[in-house]
Amino acid sequence: MQADKKELRNPPQVIYAKRYLQAKKMLNYDKIYKIGESFSNKPFRGVIENYDLAEPEISRGEKEVSEIVPVKHSMGGKSLYDIIWTTNAYPLIVSERIIELFKSNGITGWKTYNVKIYSKKNELIDQKFFGLIITGRCGHRDFSKSSIVLDKIGIYTEPHIKGFYFEKDYWDGSDLFMDNPDENGNTTVFRFCSQKVVDLFKKEKIKNINFTNLNEPTLAIELYKVTLTDNQQFKMEQLKASR
């Protein structure tokens, strides 16, 4: 009877609403970062030759992998950093050390699948690495929240939007997270993290990864065909006239 009464007091839609409001309250873009590559030529870069094992849905936790995924050397040097990027674009491979740091520091929003790393000579490397799956979620990108600025495209200065913000400012509170599908069902492989992850990686001197605060990224409006609000369009015309 007690469980029935609790369900009546808190039906699923009420529970969801409470979680949504709590998550929204927690969001502070000053402490949220986009995860990216360092684009160094020195570290080992892998490739997953079976593209069925490198699909974006795997990295997003929307497709299960039951087998051990081979990651072969593709580019770069022999040096195995704690972070391994691949030429497939989607998979992100991390060392056992990273996983232990996540566990010991209470990092949330992730799970893993098993991989094996192979050298330039196609020899199995006896070090433990894992494919990183990100299970945390945020709203998809909302361009209407961005400001309009002038920025460089090569040698030219053109209008850009600035800032990467989420629809309805939604974030589920996980330390590692990716976006929900947009209204057309489209998703991305943008990876995001909390300040806690950035501070941990800095403290532990984890290399071969970059973090960009979400207030900072710019995107060329005309180059990427960004749809603007009326206010953004007005601001863009003002900036064009001021050049």
C-alpha positions in Angstrom: 0.0 0.0 0.0 2.8 2.4 0.8 4.4 2.0 -2.6 1.0 2.6 -4.3 0.5 5.8 -2.3 4.0 7.0 -3.2 3.3 6.4 -6.9 0.0 8.3 -6.6 1.8 11.2 -5.0 4.6 11.1 -7.6 3.4 9.8 -11.0 6.0 9.4 -13.7 5.4 12.8 -15.3 5.8 14.5 -11.9 9.1 12.7 -11.2 10.4 13.6 -14.7 9.4 17.3 -14.2 11.2 17.4 -10.8 14.3 15.9 -12.3 14.2 18.3 -15.3 13.9 21.3 -13.0 16.7 20.1 -10.8 19.0 19.5 -13.8 18.1 22.9 -15.3 18.9 24.6 -12.0 22.3 22.9 -11.9 23.5 24.0 -15.4 26.2 26.7 -15.4 27.8 27.2 -18.8 30.8 28.7 -17.2 31.6 25.2 -15.9 30.7 23.1 -18.9 33.2 22.1 -21.6 33.3 20.6 -25.0 35.8 17.7 -25.3 38.1 17.8 -28.4 41.3 16.5 -29.9 44.7 18.1 -29.4 45.5 17.4 -33.1 49.1 16.5 -32.3 51.0 14.3 -34.7 53.0 12.6 -31.9 50.5 10.4 -30.2 49.4 7.0 -31.5 46.2 7.3 -33.5 44.2 4.2 -34.2 41.7 2.9 -36.7 38.8 0.4 -36.4 38.8 -1.3 -39.7 35.3 -2.9 -39.3 33.1 0.2 -39.5 30.2 -1.6 -38.0 32.2 -1.5 -34.8 32.9 2.2 -35.1 29.4 3.6 -35.5 28.4 6.8 -33.6 25.5 4.9 -31.9 28.2 2.8 -30.1 29.9 5.9 -28.6 26.5 7.3 -27.6 25.5 4.1 -25.9 22.6 3.4 -28.3 24.1 0.2 -29.8 25.6 -2.7 -27.9 29.0 -4.2 -28.7 29.4 -7.8 -27.6 32.9 -8.5 -29.1 36.3 -7.2 -28.4 37.0 -4.3 -30.9 40.5 -4.3 -32.5 42.1 -0.8 -32.7 45.1 -0.8 -35.1 47.8 1.8 -35.5 46.9 4.2 -38.3 48.8 7.4 -37.8 51.2 9.1 -35.4 54.0 7.7 -33.3 54.3 4.7 -31.1 53.5 6.6 -27.9 50.3 5.4 -26.2 48.7 8.3 -24.4 45.8 7.8 -21.9 43.6 9.1 -24.7 43.6 7.5 -28.1 41.7 9.2 -31.0 40.9 7.3 -34.2 40.6 8.1 -37.8 37.0 6.8 -37.7 36.1 10.1 -36.0 33.5 8.6 -33.6 35.3 6.2 -31.2 37.2 7.5 -28.2 39.6 5.0 -26.6 40.8 5.5 -23.0 43.4 3.8 -20.8 42.7 1.7 -17.7 44.2 4.6 -15.7 41.4 6.9 -17.0 38.7 4.3 -16.0 40.2 4.0 -12.5 40.3 7.8 -12.1 36.6 8.0 -13.2 35.7 5.3 -10.6 37.8 6.7 -7.7 36.6 10.3 -8.3 32.9 9.5 -8.8 32.7 10.6 -12.4 29.3 9.9 -13.8 27.7 9.4 -17.3 29.9 6.7 -18.9 30.5 3.0 -19.5 32.9 1.0 -21.6 33.4 -1.7 -24.2 36.4 -3.9 -24.6 39.2 -3.2 -27.1 42.6 -4.5 -28.1 45.3 -2.2 -29.3 47.7 -3.2 -32.1 51.1 -1.6 -33.0 52.4 -0.4 -36.3 53.7 -4.0 -36.9 50.2 -5.3 -36.1 51.4 -6.8 -32.8 49.1 -6.9 -29.8 50.1 -4.3 -27.2 49.9 -5.6 -23.7 48.2 -2.6 -22.1 44.5 -2.3 -21.1 42.4 0.2 -23.0 38.6 0.6 -23.3 36.2 2.2 -25.8 34.4 5.0 -24.0 30.6 5.1 -24.1 28.9 8.3 -22.9 25.5 7.9 -21.4 24.8 11.3 -19.9 22.6 13.6 -21.9 21.8 17.3 -22.6 19.5 19.2 -24.9 20.6 19.5 -28.5 22.2 22.7 -29.7 20.1 25.8 -29.6 21.6 28.4 -32.0 19.1 31.1 -30.9 20.9 31.4 -27.5 24.2 32.4 -29.1 25.5 35.9 -29.5 26.6 37.4 -32.8 30.3 38.4 -33.2 32.9 39.1 -35.9 35.6 36.5 -36.3 38.1 35.3 -38.8 37.6 32.8 -41.7 41.1 32.6 -43.0 42.1 36.2 -43.8 38.5 37.5 -43.8 36.4 38.8 -40.9 32.8 37.5 -41.0 29.8 37.3 -38.7 29.8 34.2 -36.4 27.6 32.9 -33.6 29.4 32.6 -30.3 28.6 30.1 -27.6 27.3 26.5 -27.6 24.1 26.3 -25.6 21.4 23.6 -25.1 17.7 23.5 -25.9 15.8 24.5 -22.8 19.2 24.6 -21.0 18.7 20.9 -20.3 21.4 18.8 -18.8 20.9 15.6 -16.7 23.8 16.5 -14.3 26.2 13.8 -15.5 29.9 14.6 -15.7 30.2 13.2 -19.2 27.3 13.7 -21.6 26.1 14.1 -25.2 23.1 15.7 -26.8 19.6 14.3 -27.2 18.2 14.1 -30.8 16.8 17.3 -32.3 13.2 17.6 -33.5 14.1 15.7 -36.7 15.8 12.9 -34.8 19.3 14.0 -35.7 22.2 13.5 -33.2 25.8 14.4 -33.0 29.0 13.0 -31.4 29.8 16.2 -29.6 31.1 15.2 -26.2 30.7 17.4 -23.1 32.0 17.3 -19.6 31.7 19.1 -16.2 34.3 21.2 -14.5 35.0 18.2 -12.3 36.4 16.3 -15.3 38.5 19.2 -16.5 40.0 19.7 -13.0 40.7 16.0 -12.7 42.5 15.7 -16.0 44.5 18.9 -15.3 45.5 17.5 -11.9 46.5 14.1 -13.3 48.3 15.8 -16.3 46.2 13.8 -18.9 47.4 14.7 -22.4 46.1 14.4 -26.0 42.8 16.1 -25.2 41.4 19.6 -25.2 38.6 21.3 -23.3 36.7 24.4 -24.6 34.3 26.3 -22.4 30.9 26.4 -24.0 30.8 30.2 -23.9 33.8 30.4 -26.2 33.3 28.5 -29.5 32.4 30.5 -32.7 30.8 29.2 -35.9 30.7 31.1 -39.2 27.0 31.9 -39.9 27.1 31.9 -43.7 29.6 29.0 -44.0 27.4 26.7 -41.9 24.0 28.1 -43.0 23.0 28.9 -39.4 19.3 29.9 -39.1 19.1 33.1 -37.1 16.3 34.7 -35.0 15.1 38.2 -36.1 17.2 39.8 -33.3 20.3 37.8 -34.3 19.7 38.8 -38.0 19.5 42.5 -37.0 22.7 42.2 -34.9 24.5 40.6 -37.8 23.5 43.3 -40.2 24.7 45.9 -37.7 28.1 44.2 -37.4 28.4 43.9 -41.2 27.7 47.6 -41.5 30.3 48.5 -38.9 33.2 46.7 -40.7 
